[in-house]
Amino acid sequence: MNRCRISIFASGNGSNAENIVNYFKDHHAINVVLIVSNRSNAGVIQRAQKLKVPHLVSSRDELNSPRFRLLLEQQNIDIIILAGFLLKIPTYLITAFAHRIINIHPSLLPKYGGKGMYGNNVHKSVLLNKETQSGITIHMVNEHYDEGKILFQKSCKVRVDDEVSDLAERINQLEYQYFPKIIEDYINST
């Protein structure tokens, strides 16, 4: 049986990417084979090097070029995981990888989704609006920000004395706990 080959796209420090790589490190059927970032100074690049996972830096223009798809096909990528990737995925790539691009979002979609809603921007909005709950949403990617089919949601309480960092930490813990397992469940179900 061929192993499912994952590419993780990330723009930031890469803690979710590292968690996913470690989860699948000795997996019999799933393997992370490539990490892609749009920022050469992103922490995810150093994590990829430490984890000995091949990586590449791809600009917005490169990502939007059909040659990028060929690069992924040459690597036999089966599924793309967005783990804090801040560029919009081009339509041609969504079409080429139909039902094979998964994203995680740090809120309970449809609340606090869309352009510009990522990381601490989401947490600030949740606190500003005095929400009592937040959480994570793992969803398929389509041509609209954060509007793809929802695969999984998990909530957590928002406390009245929460700072952005407090809420971010609880959300991160949910991401680490659930994201790799939901990826695995999705791959096993297809």
N, C-alpha and C positions, 0 to 999 in steps of 0.2 A: 504494500500500500504506500502511495506517495504521501509524504508529509505536506501538510498545508503550509505554504510559505507566506509569512506576514511581513509587511513593511509598515513601520510606525512613522508617522509624520508628527513632528513636534517643533515648536518655536521657542520654548522656554528652558527651564532648568532640567526637565526630563525625568522627574521623579516617577511619574506614571509610566513612562517608557521603560525605565529601569525595573519597576515592579512587574511589568508585563514580560520583559525579557527573562527575569528570574523565575517567574511562574512557569514559563514554557521551556526553560533551559533543558530539562531532561524529559520532555514530553515525547511520547512515542509517535504522535501524529501531527504535531503543530510545532513550527519553528519560526522564530523571528530572524530574518535573514538580512534586513536592511533598515537603517534609520535615516530618514530624510528630514532636513531642517532648512528653513529659509534664512537662517541667520548663522553666519560663521562663528560668532562669539556665543552662541547659545550653550547653556550648560549641558544640554542633551548630547552635544558632540563629544565633550569630555567623558560623559557617562558611556557613550557608545564605544569609545576607545578603551575605557577601563573594562567594559564587558566583552570586548573583542567582537563587536558586531560591526560589520561594514556600514559605513555612513557616507552620505553626500550632502553637500549644501547646494540648494537649488533656488535661484532667484525667482521672483514673480514671473518674469519674462520666460525663464526656462520652464517653469511649471506650466505656463500657458501654451507652450510649444508642443505640438503633437510628437516631437522627438522624445519628450519626457515619457510618454506612454510606451514608446519602443524600448526605452531604458528599463522600465518596469517589466515589460514582457521578456526582455533578455534575461532578467533576474528570475523569471518564472513566478512573479508575485501573484498570489491567489487572492489576497485580501489586504485592504489598507485600513489601518487603525489611526484615527486622529486623536492624539493625546496632547491637547494644548497647542494645536496648529492654528495659527491666526490668519492664514491666507484663505480666501474663498477657493474651493476646489472648482476648477474649470468644468464646464458642461461636458466637454469631450471626454474627460477622465471619469466623470460620473456615469456617462453612457458606457464607456469601455469596461468599467468595474460596477455595472449595475448590480445592486443588492450585495455589494462586496466592499462597501466603505462604511465604517462604524465610527461614530464620534461620541465623546462624553462631554456633557455640559454641566456646570456647577450650579444648577437650579432645577426646580421642578417645572419643566417646560409644560405648557407654552409660556409660563411666566418668565420674564427676564431673559428672553432669547433674542436673537437677531444681531444685526451688525453692531459692533462695538461692545456687545455684552459678553465679556469674558473675564475670568479671574476675579480680581478685586472689584472691578466695575460692577459685577453681578452682586457681590456681597454687600457693597456700599448701597446699592439700590434696595436690596432686601431689607437692610437695617433702616434705611431712610423711610421706607414705607411701612415700618413696624410690623413686618410679617411675623407670624408665630412659628412658621415652618419654612425650611428650605430643604435642599437635598441635591441629589444627582439624577440626571437623565442620561441613559445610554440609548442612542438612536441611530438609525440608518441615515446616510447623507443623501439629500437630493439637491436640486438646484437652488433651493431657498435656505438661507441660514436657519438652522435649528428647527426645521419643519418636517424632517423625515420621520418615518414610522418609528414610534417609541418601542424599544425592546424591553426596557427595565427602568423603574424609578425606585428610589429609596429616599425617605425623608428623615430629617433630624429637626429637633426643636431649635428655635432661635430664642435665646435668652434675652431678657430685658437689658442686662448689663454687658451684652456681647460687644466686643470691638471687632473690626473687620478681621483681624488676625485670629481671633477666637473662632469665628464662624468658618473662616478659611481652613483652619486646622481640622475641624469636625468634618467638613466636606471632603478634604483630602483623605481622611481616614476611610470614609465611605468609598471613595474612588479606589483606593488601594485594596480594600476588602472585596469589592464587587466587580470591578471592570474586567480583570483577567478571566474570572469565572463566566461572566456573561459572554465574553468573546468566545471562550471555549464551547459554551452551550450553543451559541449561534453556529459556529463552524460544524459542530457535531450534528446539528439539525438540518444542515443543507446538503 
